Amino acid sequence: MAMTPVVLCLSKSGFKIARRIADILGAQLHGREGRVDGADATFENTLDYVRVLFAAGIPIVGVCAAGILVRGVAPMLVDKFNEPPVVSVPDDGSTVIPLLGGHRGANRLARQIAEGLKTHAAVTTAGDVAMGVALDEPPSGYRLNNPQNAKSVMASLLSGSDVCVLGENIFDITSVLNGYITLAVSEAPLDGDDLTLVYHPQKFTLGLGCARGCTVDEMWRLVSESLSDAGIAAGAIACIGSLDLKGDEPAMIETAVRLGVPFRVFTAAELEVLTPKLANPSDVVFAEVGCHGVSEAAALALADGDLVVEKKKTLNATCAVVKSKDVITKLAGRPRGKLSIIGIGPGQHSWRTPEASKLIAEAEELVGYGLYIDLLGPLAAGKKRSDFPLGGEEARCRYALEQAGKGKNIALVCSGDAGIYAMGALVFELLERDETALGVSNAAKRVEVQCTPGVSALQGAAARAGAPLGHDFCTISLSDLLTPRDDIIRRLHAAAEGDFVIAFYNPVSKSRRTLLAEAREILLLHRPGNTPVMLASSLGRPEEHVRYRRLDELEVDEVDMLTVVLVGSSNSRLAHLGEGPRMFTPRGYARKIDGDLS
């Protein structure tokens, strides 16, 4: 599903046009802080804001000079096939210019805006200018089977070649018999080449059922053979459907991935109402899952049509196919549900991965500690959010899972890396528990869970320091809320004796002030008093504060919960450079070069 664009307005003079565009698109209007009143969200730095949106894959419509948008996205232009649309509109709305992603939505977006404003769309892509069509962007409900050949076909057309249309003329283009170029629209499998583009009308739905643990290979063979026997192209399948109880079956999930189509699920009650239309109703199936058929009913639930492939089965799998009267552009049922566990790094957008930004942009709802969601800036604007306080971690994760279990796309937002002293492990712990043992519902257990890495506080501190993790290191949390104090002390002694560089997380709190001091004394038993210690607070934020201390001069009172304490090993040292001291831990390369190591 395409993401909703964001409309940017940089000045009061462009606000009226920007608001009209936002209304036309059903989009949010974001305005430059101090210059635009009445916007849905505001921003300070335009170039940074544009880059955050672009990295997340969000279409951008800027009511501003085109050059501003160009300068904003220029450093990020690496893959034309995956970049979001960027459209520029001057303050007076006199024209609409698709700058990037013409055939990935920008031209269509520009025409929609131009029609609403009753102005002109300055489309510049060659096919659109010469013929008024983009052959690699067919109408909704049609799929181009061989996009790799679109460039050569367009080149031939631009050189004046005639076109022969086989089947439906979806582009309303002039067709001649025996044309040099062929545009074929076919429900059946058909091969394309450098002179032939094949389009499949997505009129078919595929219903699947299976026994628990059915293999991907068994399901894929059944589906492939069934489509082949019926003469139906894989590209003509619009979507896959099944019973919601089967939403976590790898065989179904992978089949949808291989076909490149959505996977939708239905309740037993929703499928049961279709029993009169089933060719093969089963009392056995009803006794097991609460409806008289899964594959046939799911295929019928997805489309207003007739069964063209009645239930076919193997030992563990079933499938059926329904043909709709028209191409399918709206999907019935609900998605499987998805939970993205996202580490956003310390907070600044330049340390956040593009994958994290994209998952946040795609999410319907953001769940997390309020401060972390606030740090997302433009990516959080206009999204539903559920803020939880510190200390509400289990409730936070359970809520995120249960909402995903309803078919929603949920982002669980964590600082740093979500798998390091954060929510990742708790999510999987809840999924592993039995529902009666304070776990989550069975529906929540069937959701897709995706984890994406983030820059941890440890990595951020190490980068600011220099290279303190050049040799073996470990991390230890000094919070005894979840870890017994005796275990922490035991780990401190082991790390001190092993001479590891140590990063201390959660070093102090208002009620816990002694463990950091104890850690200092334990470490001094095994490494010298002048061992460098780095204190890094609020990393990646405007109030970032980095300073160095000797281990024997480390004071608890200058450390808080937003501080990472990085203690060097006995080999760590400071290099005094022009920009200040930098901490590093040599691994021994110099000795190896000198011949001291074998």
Buried (B, 14 or more C-beta within 10 A) or exposed (E): EEBBBBBBBBBBBBBBBBBBBBEBBEBBBBBBEEBBEEBBBBBEEBBBBBBBBBBBBBBBBBBBEBEBBBEBBEEEEEEEEEBBBBBBBBBEBEBBBBBBBBBBBBBBBBBBBBEBBEBEBBBEBEBBEEBEBBBBBBBEBBBBBBBEBBEBBBEBBEEEEBBBBBBBEBBEBEBEEEBBBBBBBBBEBBEBEBBBBBBBBBBBBBBBBBBEEBBBEBBBEBBBEBBEEBEBBBBBBBBBBBBBBBBBBEBBBBBBEBBEBBBBBBBBEBBBEBBEBBEBBBEEBBEEBBBBBBBBBBBBBBBEBEBBBBBBBBEBBBBBBBBBEEBBEEBBBBBBBBBBBBBBBBBBBEBBBBBBBBBBBBBBBBBBBBEBBBBBBBBBBBBEBBBBEEEEBBEBBBBBBBBBBBBBBBBBBBBBBBBBBBBBBBBBEBBEEEEEEEBBEEBBBBBBBEBBBBBBBBBBBBBBBBBBBBBEBEBBBBBBEEBEEEEBBEBBBEBBEEBBBBBBBBBBBEEBEEBBEBBBEBBBEBBEEEBBBBBBBBBBEEEBEBEBBEBBEBEBEEBBBBBBBBBBBEBBBBEEEEEEBBBBBBEEEEEEEEEEEE
